[in-house]
Amino acid sequence: MKNTRVMAVATAAALALGLSACAGSQTPGTSSSGGGGGAGAAPAANAALNAIVRPTDKKGGTLRFGITSDWDSVDTGDTYYGLSWDFLRNYARTLVAFKAAPGDQGNQLVGDLATGLGKPSADNKTWTYTLRDGLKFEDGTPITSKDVKYAVARQLDKNTFPNGPTYFNDFLANVPANYSVYKDKNLDDLKAIDTPDDKTIVFHLNKPFSGFDYFAQLPATAPVPAAKDTGTKYKEHVIASGPYKFSVYQPGKRVELVRNDQYDPKTDPDTGRRALPDKITVEIGVNATDLDNRLMAGDLDIDLAGTGVQAQAQGKILADPTLKAKTDNVVSARSSYTQINSDVAPFDNIDCRKAVIFAYDKTGYQRAYGGNIGADIATGLLPPVVPGFQEMDLYNAKSKPQGDIDSAKAELAKCGQPNGFETNISYRPERPKEKAAAESMQQALAKVGIKANLKGYPQGDYFKLYAGKPDFAKANKLGLMVMSWGADWPDGFGFLQQIVDSRVIRPAGNTNLGIKLPEVDKLMDQALSENDKTKREAIWGQIDKLVMENAQVIPGIWNKALLFRPDTVSNIFVNNGYSYYDYAAAGVTNP
């Protein structure tokens, strides 16, 4: 998922497509890629990786989050940031959910609104869920299956809600072209979802998919009352179904959640939600350095972005045994890379694309993300912790990690640009690591005559209006677009499909920023129809290699994050379903 949607690979209760049960096979801090790191390279305490730190049932107080800038949306039908998927569990409930528990337990899917996981038909094309008794919105209105159907239906409208995955658009049967609930108010045209009664919802797919429970945990299944849907303005007052509701929503400034008195914990026996604090606040627009300092001072409890402390704070923390004891070095199924835009000349020529991959400084990209504590040098998109990963090094990242200048110049000559050329690099300025990566590439590319101009665009609209909008990217000659991506669930499909399948590309809100390879699309379909787990996982590796052979991306790094947890936060642990601290379980030490 966008940028911070990260999921560690581990055993899942419902194995999508027969997923590999490789949980625990990769211990945090033991990634074995070309950038150093390894088991001894992360001297973090790691106490919260597999256990709860300061466990408690004590309720009360205010849990304080901070973040450098807004994310895409608090609207459950229009969000694709991992931090959002973790956080929104406080105010929204989905059909199923990843269990709020440490370690491998966090990869377990359990019933949330639904009484349990879905019941599939023999051919895996029909999935049925039954809702629990006693579910209510914040205004006391009962939640019914029709509210869930409406929620899924509204987010099919990618013109109105450009953010978020396209899984339901891609897999529901016979969805009309350009479908919108604002044209089909009674949902008469959406035959793919049945609600035979208020407790039952049935999904009909256009192809078999044994992992549909992973779709059922998406925020899109959080219920929305049609009568209170205000379209793009719904984010200004999301109607809560979870233990908290909005009391303050100030875009770019502040969010506050208070207890939802219509939430009954008896209807939520399986997810592990704790609802410990009386109030949850998010301070938006905090400078990244200040945010780290305030965490260390105990003035904030959690960095909502979950991408780890900045380099300056990292050095200070790891040099101080007291501070280091409050850290966790999380290895995630996430890559931070740079998309090469084939729609922008001269990157329509594969040799020019290869030139920038050879030329960039791999160690510089790694340093931007905190050295071997924060990252391992990547040689492809697929992280080593995702089943199907295959070792490869097509661009000499291991033998010449500071850049292969000779090979880069040879490729420039092949593409008719022996003296280099000019292009633009986009990034999100609120993210110092992305800015540092862009600056490192700018410096490295200059060594082969490529002038790269830096173009910063706001995080909240990066995919909606800028890098993820093909017309804008082409018109503004964004030849290189800094990007970060984590698995929507722990599988090659859950990592790759939304960033490499050309059929998910739409006018705006894209996470596939330009990979359009028919052979990749063909392999994706082949994997979906492959029942043999070993053969299916091998296809994910084939796709990754094909992307690199076609020089579609600068691979960058595979992410790790040094997370800091001050003494002020209680019941804190890393949820492997998100590779973040669990935002629905945390409390405060002295409420």
Stockholm file with secondary structure:
# STOCKHOLM 1.0

chainA/1-591         MKNTRVMAVATAAALALGLSACAGSQTPGTSSSGGGGGAGAAPAANAALNAIVRPTDKKGGTLRFGITSDWDSVDTGDTYYGLSWDFLRNYARTLVAFKAAPGDQGNQLVGDLATGLGKPSADNKTWTYTLRDGLKFEDGTPITSKDVKYAVARQLDKNTFPNGPTYFNDFLANVPANYSVYKDKNLDDLKAIDTPDDKTIVFHLNKPFSGFDYFAQLPATAPVPAAKDTGTKYKEHVIASGPYKFSVYQPGKRVELVRNDQYDPKTDPDTGRRALPDKITVEIGVNATDLDNRLMAGDLDIDLAGTGVQAQAQGKILADPTLKAKTDNVVSARSSYTQINSDVAPFDNIDCRKAVIFAYDKTGYQRAYGGNIGADIATGLLPPVVPGFQEMDLYNAKSKPQGDIDSAKAELAKCGQPNGFETNISYRPERPKEKAAAESMQQALAKVGIKANLKGYPQGDYFKLYAGKPDFAKANKLGLMVMSWGADWPDGFGFLQQIVDSRVIRPAGNTNLGIKLPEVDKLMDQALSENDKTKREAIWGQIDKLVMENAQVIPGIWNKALLFRPDTVSNIFVNNGYSYYDYAAAGVTNP
#=GR chainA/1-591 SS CBTTCCCCCCCCSSCTTSCCCCTTSSCTTCCCSTTSCCGGGCCCCCTTSSSCBSCCCCCCSEEEEEESSCCSCSCTTSCCBHHHHHHGGGTCCCSEEECSCSBGGGGCEEESSBSSSCEECTTSCEEEEEBCTTCBCTTSCBCCHHHHHHHHHHTTCTTTCCSSCCHHHHHBTTCCTTCCTTTCTTCTTCTTEEEEETTEEEEEBSSCCTTHHHHHTSGGGSCCCGGGCCGGGGGGGCCCCSSEEEEEEETTTEEEEEECTTCCGGGCSSSCCCCCCSEEEEEESCCHHHHHHHHHHTSCSEETTCSCCCHHHHHHHHTCHHHHTTEEEEEEEEEEEEEECTTSTTTTSHHHHHHHHHHSCHHHHHHHTTHHHHEEECSSSSCTTSTTCCCCCTTCTTTCTTCCHHHHHHHHHHTTCTTCCEEEEEECTTCHHHHHHHHHHHHHHHTTTCEEEEEECCGGGIIIIITTCHHHHHHTTEEEEEEEEECSSSSHHHHHHHHHCGGGCCSSSCSSCSCCCHHHHHHHHHHHTCCCHHHHHHHHHHHHHHHHHTTCEEEEEEEEEEEECCTTEESBCEETTTTEECTTTCEESCC
#=GC SS_cons         CBTTCCCCCCCCSSCTTSCCCCTTSSCTTCCCSTTSCCGGGCCCCCTTSSSCBSCCCCCCSEEEEEESSCCSCSCTTSCCBHHHHHHGGGTCCCSEEECSCSBGGGGCEEESSBSSSCEECTTSCEEEEEBCTTCBCTTSCBCCHHHHHHHHHHTTCTTTCCSSCCHHHHHBTTCCTTCCTTTCTTCTTCTTEEEEETTEEEEEBSSCCTTHHHHHTSGGGSCCCGGGCCGGGGGGGCCCCSSEEEEEEETTTEEEEEECTTCCGGGCSSSCCCCCCSEEEEEESCCHHHHHHHHHHTSCSEETTCSCCCHHHHHHHHTCHHHHTTEEEEEEEEEEEEEECTTSTTTTSHHHHHHHHHHSCHHHHHHHTTHHHHEEECSSSSCTTSTTCCCCCTTCTTTCTTCCHHHHHHHHHHTTCTTCCEEEEEECTTCHHHHHHHHHHHHHHHTTTCEEEEEECCGGGIIIIITTCHHHHHHTTEEEEEEEEECSSSSHHHHHHHHHCGGGCCSSSCSSCSCCCHHHHHHHHHHHTCCCHHHHHHHHHHHHHHHHHTTCEEEEEEEEEEEECCTTEESBCEETTTTEECTTTCEESCC
//
